[in-house]
Amino acid sequence: MITNNTIAIIAAGGYGRRLRSRCPKSLLRVADVSMLQYTLHEVAKLGLKKILVYTDRPEYLTQYSEICTQYGIDNIQVIPHVKSTFEIIKRYHATSDNDILFLYGHIPHSLNHYSKLFRASGSLVCSAHDKSTMKRLNAIKVNLFLEPPYLIDHSLLKNIQSENWQDFFKNSPFQPSYILDDAPNEFNYYQEYVTFRNFVLNHLSYVKREMLQVALSEV
């Protein structure tokens, strides 16, 4: 359920070494639109209290800022030397008690998928796949692989001791609820990227049309 206490935290950094990318995966472009733009375009429709974008790549701040200002985000959070994106959650929640929608900037989803997450019941709601290419994403408590977006109630983050996502799920007192993901798995290698790019072209092409309509209306 979306409340006035829910914020989005978007992890948009990384180096894409396995993909051999020349830029962070969030800045890869499909049909001349970055993955981060696809992500923000749909998340912005949720009407959340705040959207925060984090990166460990300050050398790309200009590109991030150009994208984020389109959605009213004027402060990109730089958090260097992150071993796990879970550190972002820990550092943010140390000074806040918001419910959190956590997602990757390079893995856009449709508004419909985000809406399903918010309609689901439970303190911890995840996207789920029947397979994963990453060994660390073990099936925990359900016979599926859990990947972002995650919707996390703030009560689960009080006095948290976990250092990474796997420990967090393992130590959670609640079995996570999950929504089967209509998008492919997160991509780390080129062929996985091609699969995800095709998903974006086939299922999120309307984003570019909507962006053009907004741009024309502002002329």
N, C-alpha and C positions, 0 to 999 in steps of 0.2 A: 504494500500500500504506500503510495506517495504521500508524504507529510511535509509540512513546512519546515521540518527538521532534517530533510534529506539533501545531501550534497553529492555531487559527482566528483570523483578523483580519477583523473586520466593520466596513466603512465605513458609518456610519449618519447622516451629516450632510447637508449640502447645503441649498439654499434652494428647489428646485423652482420656479424662476421661470418656466420655459417652461410648466410645468403650472399656474402661478398658484395654487400650493398655499399655504395659510396656515400650514403646519407642514412639517418635513422629511418627505420621502417615506416614510421608515421608520416614521413615526408615523401615516400614513394607515391607516384602519381598514376592514376588510372583514368583514362579519358580526360587528361589534363586537370584532374582534381586530386588533391592529396588524400591519403587515407585518413589523416586527421580531420580534414574538412568533411569527409563523409561521416565520420564519427560525431563530430560536433553538431553537424546539421540536424541529425536525428535526436541526439541527447538534448539539444536546446528546446525541442518541442515538448519535453517532459515538464517544463515549468518548475525545475528544482530550485532550491534556495540559492545554490551557488554551484559553479563549475570551476574546478581547479585543474590546471594542467601542469604536470611535473616533468622535468627532463634532467638528465645528467650530461647534456650536450650543449653547454652555454655558447659554443661557437655557432650554433644554429638559432640563437635567440631572435634574430631579425626575421627569419622565415617563420618561426613559431608565432611571433607577434603579429605579423601580417595576416596570418590565418585566424588567430584568436580574436583580434579586434573586430572581425566581422560578426562575432557572436557576443560582443560586450565583455570579453575577457581581456583585461589590460595588465595583468600581472602574472607572468609565467614563473612558476616556482622552480628554482634550480637546486637540485639536491645531488651533489657529486658523490661518487664512490659508493653506490648502492649495490650491495650484494644480492638483495632480494627486493622485489617491488613491495613486499610486505613491510619493509622499513618505512616506506612512505606513509602507510596507514598508521604505524606506530607513532611516528613523529607528529603527524597531523593530530591524531586523537589525544596526544598528551596534553593538548591545550584546547580541546573541543569535545563535545558530546553529541555530535551529529550522527544520524544514520548515514551509511555510505553506500553509494553505487560505485564500485570500483571496476574500471575497464581499461583495456589497452587502446592507445590511440590509433594503432595500425590495424585493428580488427573491428571494422564498423559493423553494426547490426541495424536492422530496420526498427522503426518506432514500434512496430507490432511485437517484436521480440522483447524490447524493454518493457512494454506494457504488460506482457505475460509475466515477467519477473515480479512486477509490482502487484499484480493480482494474486500471485501465489501466497500461500500462508507460510509462516515460519519466521524465525529470527535470522536464518541464514538461507538465502536462496541463490542457486548457482545455475549457470548454463552447463549442459552436459553433452558429451559425445560418447559414442560407443567404441571409440578407439583414440589413441594419441600416439604421436611420434616421439614424445618426450618421456623418458623413463621416470623422471621425478614426479610426473603427474599420475600417480597411482590412483586406482579406484579406491576411494576411502569411504567406507560405510555404505556405499551403493556400488553396484556392479557397472559403474560408468566412470568416465574420466571427467573431472570437474575443471572447467576453465572459466575465466572472466567472460562476460560481466558477472560480478558477484554483488548481491544486495545484502548488506550486513547491518543488523540492528546494533545500535551503540552499546547496548548492555553486554554484548559479547566481547567488547574491547576494553572493558574495565580491568585494570590491574593485569594486563595481558603480559605473559612471559614468553610467548612463542617468538621465534626468530625468523620464521619463514612460513609460507602458505601451507606446506605439508604439515608442519607441527600445529599450525592453527586449526586445521581441519581435524587432525588427530586428537587434539585436546578439547575440541568443542563439546560442550555437554549436550548439544542437540544434533540430531541427524539432519543433515541439510536437505531442504526441499530443492528440487531441480526442475528446470525446463529444458527439454531437448532442443538443442541449438539447430537452427535452420542454416547457419553458416558453416563453412568448413572449419577444420581445426586451425589453430594458430599456425602461421607459416614461419619456418626457420630455414628452409632450403628452397632452392629455386623452383623445383617442380611443385612444391606446396604453395609457393607464391603464385604460380601460374593458375593453380586451381582456385585460389582465393580471388585472384584478379578476375577470372571468368565469373565467379559468383557476383562480384561487384557489378560487372558489366551487365549481367542478366537480371539482377534483383534490386540494384540500387541506382540504376541509370537515371531514375526520376530526380535524384538529388541534384544532378547538374542542371536539369531543366528548371527546378525550383530556384536554384541559385541565380540562373540567368534571369528569371522573372523578377526576382528581388532587385537585381542590378539594374534592370530596365526601368523598374518602378521608381528608382532613386535618381534617374537621369532628369 
